Amino acid sequence: MKSDNVKTGVERAPHRSLFNALGMTEEELARPLIGVVNSYNEIVPGHMNLDKIAEAVKKGIYLAGGTPIEVPAIAVCDGIAMNHTGMKYSLVTRELICDSTECLANAHQFDGLVMIPNCDKNVPGLLMAAARLNIPTIFVSGGPMLAGRRLDGKQTCLSTLFEAVGEFNSGKITEAKLKEFEEKACPTCGSCSGMYTANSMNCLTEVLGMGLKGNGTIPAVYSERIRLAKHAGMQIMELVEKDIKPRDIMTPNAFLNALTVDMALGCSTNSMLHLPAIAYEAGVDLNLEIANEISKKTPNLCHLAPAGDTFMEDLNEAGGVYAVMNELDTLGILHTDVMTCTTKTLKENIEGCVNLDPNIIRPITNPYSKTGGIAVLKGNLAPDSCVVKKSAVAPEMMQHKGPARVFDCEEDAIAAIRAGKIVAGDVVVIRYEGPRGGPGMREMLSPTSEIAGMGLDKDVALITDGRFSGATRGASIGHVSPEAAVGGPIAFVQEGDMIEIDIENNSIQLLVSDEEMAERKKNWEPKMPEVKGYLKKYAAMVTSANTGAVLKVKD
């Protein structure tokens, strides 16, 4: 056992003494030591139940003959961190989570790991750590929140509340109505109830083979989630016994499966940021050039919020991620011979997992669209790439041409939107919000929600070198690369420039001559903010959306 390095032999007498101080018995030390990486805290609604998940995991480990040792991981609530300086700290926590988990696992020589994440950066951060460490590992998330109680005949969720703020600011609803939204949108613990980033990544953890069936969809408040956690605790012992490691599971074909199911589910655009980062740690080259090729042959089968009016609990009742994969397998577009944490192949896992509700999971004969839910665009405005959640874009906005309204930060854009300075046909450009320029690559949920709340989501596009939340809908195009702070073309856009967007043909163009662009670049002066302490050191660590290569800081 790897843990023999800290518990056997004469030289390890001091180490055993410290285990004695922990109250461990000789019988416990004789077993494999399993690190239970628990992201529990009392500030993130998706994590407030993880103490119960961890206890269930530990029971499962004990039942199967292991010794569980709980250790912490941090997590940020992106909703609480949204639209202020706190969002600058969110994305970089992914690297901190990965690094700190590596430190804990290697310093204490765990034989295996059970990762317990739930929210946006926590899931990819721990997947990155699993790939980097490459010791037997399994995931069990805290599960999604139930949808909000009915309001105006429809269930609510966090994204409807963000849009309600826009409706209030434009005079469409009263303060009392906004308060009603506020009280009903988030009724339980769990990751927010739509196909936002957290739920996207928890579902893709199933697809990658690192989580058991239901990991992404069983609601947080269901007792079934506790049973799942116990099974994950038991299953890690089989992975340890058979020495099945994350890189045996997270192979190139597993990542291709993840991209394919991503397209079918209509996941958050942030998956295009996280999957390459996880692949990088697994030693897999995942170039997002392939995303559009996969999209061309993958039908979009689900329209969960914000794209539609269904939620994670509905997907769970319809058969979950396995049912979606079984549906896709009839097209022969999945690699079903890959190994998974069940110690069975994907083919064996999804056998018999039928679609129980064709209104939630459309059959392949009646998809929402014949192509996937995410599109990667390129053009002279984004020479490397940019990303849009195509499944959440109205048909009217698949092609759009309009004048640029340019802002150098999110706050200025929100102020202009609320002042009624953005009109139908405009293309809002928010720049200097990338990994270096922000720094921290903030999410732009508030400006897009303001636009949607004003009823302009079918008339106004928004482009940024920052990110978009999975809760975003409309023609919201993010992750523009290269970013403004390093001299990307988005830095040279001027007020009134015409921008042409063609999502169906994966194109985004600034209608300015090459000569004019060259002249603007020559005269460009970077607008890098003064950044102190933590952010100055870590801003450049955020993984590039389109290459997966970690940008190391040079002191």
C-alpha positions in Angstrom: 0.0 0.0 0.0 1.1 3.5 -0.7 0.2 4.4 2.9 2.9 2.0 4.1 5.2 5.0 3.6 3.7 6.6 6.6 2.8 3.7 8.8 5.1 0.6 8.6 8.6 -0.1 9.7 10.8 1.0 12.6 11.5 4.4 11.0 7.8 5.1 11.0 7.4 4.8 14.8 7.1 8.7 15.0 4.4 8.6 12.3 2.4 5.9 14.1 2.6 8.0 17.2 0.9 10.8 15.4 -1.8 8.4 14.2 -2.2 7.4 17.8 -2.8 11.0 18.6 -5.6 10.9 16.1 -7.2 8.1 18.0 -6.5 5.5 15.3 -6.2 1.8 16.2 -3.8 -0.7 14.8 -6.7 -2.3 13.0 -7.5 0.9 11.2 -3.9 1.5 10.3 -3.7 -2.0 8.8 -6.3 -1.0 6.2 -5.9 1.2 3.1 -6.1 4.9 4.1 -8.7 6.7 2.0 -8.7 10.5 1.8 -12.2 11.9 1.8 -11.8 15.3 0.2 -14.8 17.2 1.6 -15.7 20.7 0.2 -18.2 21.4 3.0 -18.7 25.0 4.1 -21.5 27.2 5.4 -21.4 29.9 2.7 -22.1 27.9 -0.4 -25.7 26.5 -0.7 -24.4 23.6 -2.8 -22.0 22.6 -0.1 -24.0 23.0 3.1 -25.1 19.3 2.9 -21.7 17.9 2.2 -21.1 17.0 5.9 -23.9 14.4 5.5 -22.5 13.2 2.2 -19.0 12.8 3.8 -20.4 10.8 6.7 -22.2 8.5 4.2 -19.0 8.1 2.2 -17.0 7.2 5.3 -19.6 4.6 6.3 -19.3 3.1 2.8 -15.5 3.0 3.1 -15.7 1.3 6.5 -18.2 -1.2 5.2 -15.8 -2.2 2.4 -12.7 -2.5 4.6 -11.0 0.8 4.3 -10.1 3.6 6.8 -11.5 7.0 5.8 -9.7 10.2 6.7 -11.6 13.4 6.0 -9.7 16.5 4.6 -10.9 19.8 3.4 -11.2 21.6 0.0 -12.3 25.2 -0.4 -15.2 26.4 -2.6 -16.7 29.7 -3.7 -20.4 30.4 -4.4 -20.3 32.1 -7.7 -23.8 33.5 -7.2 -22.8 35.3 -4.0 -19.5 36.4 -5.7 -21.2 37.7 -8.8 -20.9 41.3 -10.1 -18.4 42.7 -7.6 -14.7 42.3 -6.9 -15.4 38.8 -5.4 -15.8 37.3 -8.8 -12.2 38.1 -9.6 -11.3 35.4 -7.0 -13.6 32.6 -8.3 -11.9 31.0 -11.3 -8.4 31.1 -9.7 -9.7 28.9 -6.9 -9.8 26.0 -9.4 -6.0 26.0 -9.4 -5.8 26.4 -5.6 -8.2 23.5 -5.1 -6.1 21.3 -7.4 -2.8 22.3 -5.9 -3.9 22.0 -2.2 -5.5 18.6 -2.8 -2.3 17.4 -4.4 -0.4 18.6 -1.4 -2.8 16.9 1.1 -2.8 13.6 -0.8 0.9 13.3 -1.4 2.0 14.6 2.0 -0.1 11.9 3.7 0.3 9.1 1.2 -3.3 8.2 0.8 -4.1 4.9 -1.0 -7.2 6.3 -2.6 -9.5 9.4 -2.7 -13.2 10.1 -2.6 -13.8 13.6 -3.9 -16.9 15.4 -2.7 -17.4 18.6 -4.7 -20.5 20.3 -5.9 -20.1 23.8 -7.3 -18.5 25.6 -10.3 -14.7 25.6 -9.8 -14.7 22.9 -7.1 -15.7 20.1 -9.5 -13.1 20.8 -12.2 -10.4 21.6 -9.6 -10.8 18.2 -8.0 -11.0 16.5 -11.3 -7.7 18.2 -12.2 -6.2 17.0 -8.9 -7.4 13.4 -9.5 -5.8 13.4 -12.9 -2.5 14.9 -11.6 -2.2 12.6 -8.6 -3.3 9.5 -10.5 -4.2 7.3 -7.5 -7.5 5.4 -7.4 -10.3 8.1 -7.1 -14.1 8.3 -7.3 -16.4 11.4 -7.2 -19.7 11.9 -5.5 -21.2 15.4 -5.7 -23.6 17.0 -3.3 -26.4 17.1 -5.9 -28.6 19.8 -7.5 -31.1 22.0 -5.8 -34.8 21.5 -6.4 -36.4 24.1 -8.7 -38.0 27.1 -7.1 -41.7 27.2 -6.2 -44.1 28.2 -8.9 -44.4 31.8 -9.8 -46.8 33.1 -12.5 -47.5 29.4 -13.4 -43.8 28.5 -13.8 -41.1 27.0 -11.6 -38.3 29.4 -10.8 -34.6 29.2 -10.4 -31.6 31.5 -9.8 -31.4 32.7 -13.4 -35.0 33.9 -13.4 -34.2 35.9 -10.3 -31.2 37.6 -12.0 -33.5 38.4 -14.9 -36.1 39.7 -12.5 -33.6 42.3 -11.3 -33.5 43.5 -14.9 -37.2 43.6 -15.1 -37.4 45.6 -11.9 -34.8 48.1 -13.1 -36.7 48.6 -16.3 -40.0 49.1 -14.4 -41.6 45.9 -15.6 -42.2 44.5 -12.1 -42.7 45.9 -8.7 -40.4 45.6 -5.7 -43.0 43.3 -4.1 -42.9 41.0 -7.1 -39.1 41.0 -7.0 -39.2 40.0 -3.3 -41.5 37.1 -4.2 -38.9 35.9 -6.8 -36.2 36.3 -4.2 -38.1 34.1 -1.7 -39.0 31.3 -4.1 -36.0 30.9 -6.5 -33.7 28.8 -4.3 -35.8 26.6 -2.0 -33.2 23.9 -0.9 -29.6 23.2 -0.6 -27.7 22.0 -3.7 -26.1 23.3 -6.8 -28.5 25.7 -8.6 -31.2 23.8 -10.3 -30.6 24.5 -14.0 -27.9 23.2 -16.4 -25.5 25.7 -15.1 -21.7 25.2 -14.7 -21.8 23.1 -11.5 -24.5 20.7 -12.8 -22.8 20.6 -16.2 -19.5 19.5 -14.6 -21.2 17.0 -12.3 -23.0 15.4 -15.2 -19.8 15.3 -17.2 -18.0 13.6 -14.3 -20.4 10.7 -14.9 -19.6 10.8 -18.6 -15.9 10.8 -17.9 -16.4 7.7 -15.9 -15.3 9.2 -12.6 -18.8 9.2 -10.8 -21.5 6.6 -10.4 -24.9 6.8 -12.1 -26.9 9.7 -10.8 -23.9 11.7 -9.6 -25.0 14.7 -11.7 -28.7 14.5 -11.3 -30.0 13.1 -8.0 -31.3 16.1 -6.1 -29.3 17.1 -3.0 -32.3 16.6 -0.6 -33.1 13.1 -1.7 -32.1 10.2 0.5 -31.0 8.5 -2.7 -28.1 10.9 -2.7 -27.0 9.5 0.7 -27.2 6.0 -0.6 -25.1 7.0 -3.7 -22.5 8.4 -1.3 -22.3 5.1 0.6 -21.9 3.2 -2.7 -19.1 5.6 -3.7 -17.4 4.9 -0.4 -17.7 1.2 -1.0 -16.6 1.5 -4.7 -13.3 3.2 -4.0 -12.2 0.1 -2.2 -12.7 -2.0 -5.4 -10.8 0.7 -7.4 -7.9 0.5 -4.8 -7.9 -3.3 -4.9 -7.8 -3.4 -8.7 -5.4 -0.4 -8.9 -7.7 1.4 -11.4 -6.5 5.0 -11.6 -8.0 8.2 -13.0 -5.8 8.1 -16.1 -7.0 4.6 -16.8 -10.5 6.1 -16.9 -10.0 9.7 -18.2 -8.5 8.7 -21.6 -8.7 10.6 -24.9 -11.9 8.8 -25.8 -13.5 9.6 -22.5 -12.9 13.3 -23.1 -14.4 12.9 -26.6 -17.5 11.3 -24.9 -17.6 14.3 -22.5 -17.6 16.8 -25.4 -20.3 14.8 -27.2 -22.7 14.5 -24.2 -21.9 18.2 -23.4 -23.4 19.0 -26.8 -26.5 16.8 -26.2 -27.2 18.2 -22.8 -26.6 21.9 -23.7 -24.1 22.4 -20.9 -22.6 25.6 -19.7 -20.0 27.3 -21.9 -17.6 27.0 -18.9 -17.2 23.3 -19.7 -15.1 24.5 -22.7 -12.8 26.2 -20.2 -12.7 23.3 -17.7 -12.5 20.2 -19.9 -9.2 21.2 -21.5 -7.7 22.0 -18.1 -8.7 18.5 -16.8 -7.4 16.9 -20.0 -4.1 18.8 -19.6 -3.6 17.3 -16.1 -4.5 13.8 -17.5 -1.9 14.2 -20.3 -4.5 14.4 -23.0 -4.4 17.0 -25.7 -7.9 18.4 -26.0 -8.0 21.0 -28.7 -11.3 22.8 -28.9 -11.0 22.9 -32.7 -12.7 19.5 -32.4 -15.8 20.9 -30.6 -17.5 22.0 -33.7 -16.8 18.8 -35.5 -18.4 16.9 -32.6 -21.3 19.3 -32.6 -22.0 18.7 -36.3 -22.9 15.0 -35.5 -24.4 15.4 -32.1 -28.1 16.4 -31.7 -29.1 18.7 -28.8 -31.6 16.6 -26.8 -32.1 18.7 -23.7 -33.3 22.2 -23.0 -32.9 22.6 -19.2 -33.0 26.0 -17.6 -31.9 28.6 -18.7 -32.5 27.2 -22.3 -35.9 25.9 -21.3 -38.4 25.4 -18.5 -37.1 22.0 -17.2 -34.7 21.4 -14.4 -32.2 18.8 -13.0 -34.8 17.0 -11.1 -36.7 16.5 -14.3 -33.6 15.1 -16.1 -33.1 12.7 -13.1 -36.7 11.4 -13.4 -36.3 11.0 -17.2 -33.3 8.6 -16.7 -30.5 11.0 -16.1 -27.1 11.2 -17.9 -27.0 7.4 -18.6 -30.3 7.7 -20.5 -28.9 10.5 -22.6 -25.8 8.4 -23.4 -27.9 5.4 -24.2 -29.9 7.6 -26.6 -26.7 8.9 -28.3 -25.3 5.4 -28.5 -27.9 4.5 -31.1 -26.1 6.9 -33.4 -22.8 5.2 -32.7 -21.1 8.5 -31.7 -19.8 7.4 -28.2 -16.7 5.4 -27.4 -18.5 2.8 -25.2 -15.5 0.6 -24.6 -13.9 3.0 -22.1 -13.3 2.0 -18.5 -15.3 3.7 -15.7 -15.2 3.9 -11.9 -17.7 1.0 -11.8 -14.9 -1.2 -13.1 -17.2 -1.9 -16.1 -17.2 -0.3 -19.5 -19.5 2.6 -20.5 -21.4 0.1 -22.7 -22.1 -2.1 -19.7 -23.1 0.9 -17.6 -25.7 2.3 -19.9 -27.3 -0.9 -21.0 -31.0 -0.8 -20.3 -31.0 2.9 -19.2 -33.9 4.0 -21.4 -35.3 7.4 -21.9 -38.3 7.6 -19.5 -39.6 11.0 -20.7 -39.2 12.2 -24.3 -40.4 15.6 -23.3 -37.3 16.1 -21.1 -34.8 14.0 -23.1 -35.8 14.4 -26.8 -35.3 11.2 -28.8 -32.6 11.3 -31.5 -35.5 11.3 -34.1 -36.9 14.6 -32.7 -34.0 16.7 -31.3 -34.2 20.4 -30.4 -31.5 20.8 -33.1 -29.5 18.4 -35.2 -26.3 19.9 -33.9 -24.9 20.4 -30.4 -25.8 23.0 -27.8 -22.4 24.8 -27.7 -20.6 26.4 -30.6 -17.0 27.6 -30.8 -16.7 30.7 -33.1 -13.7 32.2 -34.8 -12.9 35.3 -36.8 -10.8 38.4 -36.8 -12.4 39.5 -33.5 -11.5 36.1 -31.9 -8.6 34.6 -33.9 -8.1 31.8 -31.3 -11.7 31.2 -30.4 -14.8 32.2 -28.4 -17.7 30.2 -27.1 -21.5 30.5 -27.1 -24.3 28.4 -25.6 -26.2 28.0 -28.8 -29.0 26.0 -27.3 -29.9 29.1 -25.2 -29.9 31.6 -28.2 -33.2 32.6 -29.8 -33.4 31.7 -33.5 -33.6 35.4 -34.3 -30.1 35.9 -32.9 -28.3 33.0 -34.7 -27.2 35.7 -37.2 -26.8 39.3 -36.0 -25.1 42.4 -37.3 -24.9 45.6 -35.3 -22.9 48.5 -33.9 -20.5 47.9 -31.0 -21.2 49.5 -27.7 -17.8 49.3 -26.0 -17.1 49.1 -22.2 -13.8 48.4 -20.4 -15.4 46.7 -17.4 -18.7 45.0 -16.4 -19.8 47.8 -14.1 -19.8 50.4 -16.9 -21.8 48.1 -19.1 -24.4 47.4 -16.4 -24.8 51.2 -15.8 -25.4 51.9 -19.5 -27.9 49.1 -19.8 -29.9 50.3 -16.7 -29.8 53.9 -18.1 -31.5 52.7 -21.3 -28.5 53.5 -23.4 -28.5 50.0 -25.1 -31.1 49.6 -27.8 -32.2 46.8 -30.1 -29.6 45.9 -32.7 -26.6 46.8 -30.5 -23.6 44.5 -29.8 -22.4 45.1 -26.3 -18.6 44.6 -26.0 -17.1 44.1 -22.4 -13.4 43.8 -22.4 -10.4 43.7 -20.0 -12.3 41.0 -18.0 -10.1 38.1 -19.1 -7.8 36.0 -16.9 -5.1 38.7 -16.9 -7.1 41.8 -17.7 -9.8 41.4 -15.0 -7.9 39.8 -13.5 -9.7 36.6 -12.8 -12.0 36.3 -15.8 -15.3 37.3 -14.1 -18.6 35.9 -15.2 -21.0 38.3 -17.0 -24.3 37.0 -15.7 -25.6 40.4 -14.5 -25.3 42.3 -17.8 -26.9 39.5 -19.8 -29.7 39.2 -17.2 -30.3 42.9 -17.3 -30.6 42.7 -21.1 -33.0 39.7 -20.8 -35.0 41.4 -18.1 -35.5 44.4 -20.4 -36.8 42.0 -23.1 -33.8 42.6 -25.4 -32.3 39.1 -25.4 -33.7 38.6 -28.9 -32.3 41.9 -30.1 -28.9 42.6 -28.4 -25.7 40.5 -28.5 -23.0 40.6 -25.8 -19.3 39.8 -26.4 -16.6 39.6 -23.7 -13.2 38.3 -23.0 -14.6 37.4 -19.6 -16.8 34.3 -19.1 -20.5 33.7 -19.1 -22.3 31.8 -16.4 -24.2 28.6 -17.3 -27.3 30.6 -16.2 -26.8 32.9 -19.2 -29.2 32.9 -22.1 -29.3 34.9 -25.3 -26.5 35.7 -27.9 -23.9 35.9 -25.2 -20.4 35.1 -26.6 -17.6 34.8 -24.0 -14.0 33.5 -23.6 -12.9 35.7 -26.5 -9.2 34.8 -27.1 -6.7 36.5 -27.2 -8.1 38.7 -24.4 -7.8 42.5 -24.5 -5.1 42.7 -21.9 -2.6 40.8 -24.1 -3.4 42.8 -27.2 -6.2 40.6 -28.6 -8.4 42.3 -31.4 -11.2 42.9 -28.9 -8.9 45.6 -27.5 -9.1 47.5 -30.8 -12.9 47.7 -31.1 -14.2 51.2 -31.2 -17.6 52.6 -30.5 -19.9 52.1 -33.5 -17.8 49.5 -35.3 -20.0 47.0 -37.0 -19.8 43.4 -35.7 -21.2 40.4 -37.6 -22.1 37.2 -35.7 -23.0 34.0 -37.5 -23.4 31.2 -34.9 -24.6 28.6 -37.4 -21.4 29.1 -39.4 -19.2 29.5 -36.3 -18.1 33.0 -37.4 -17.5 36.3 -35.6 -16.2 39.3 -37.5 -15.3 42.9 -36.8 -16.1 44.7 -40.0 -12.9 46.8 -40.1 -10.1 46.5 -42.7 -6.9 44.8 -42.0 -5.1 48.1 -42.5 -7.2 49.9 -40.0 -6.8 47.1 -37.5 -3.0 47.2 -37.9 -3.0 51.0 -37.3 -5.2 50.6 -34.1 -2.8 47.9 -32.8 0.1 50.2 -33.3 -1.5 52.9 -31.3 -2.9 50.6 -28.6 -2.0 51.1 -25.0 -2.9 48.3 -22.5 -5.2 49.1 -19.7 -4.0 46.8 -17.0 -5.4 47.5 -13.6 -3.2 47.7 -10.5 -3.5 44.3 -8.8 -2.1 43.5 -5.4 -1.2 40.5 -3.3 -3.0 37.3 -4.1 -4.5 38.3 -7.4 -1.2 39.7 -8.8 0.4 36.4 -8.1 -2.3 34.1 -9.3 -4.1 35.9 -12.1 -2.0 34.4 -14.8 -2.4 30.8 -13.4 -5.9 30.5 -14.9 -5.8 27.9 -17.6 -6.3 29.1 -21.2 -9.7 28.2 -22.5 -8.5 27.1 -25.9 -5.2 25.4 -25.3 -5.4 23.9 -21.8 -1.8 25.1 -21.2 -1.2 26.6 -17.7 0.2 30.1 -17.9 3.0 30.1 -15.3 3.7 33.4 -13.4 7.2 34.7 -13.9 8.4 36.4 -10.7 
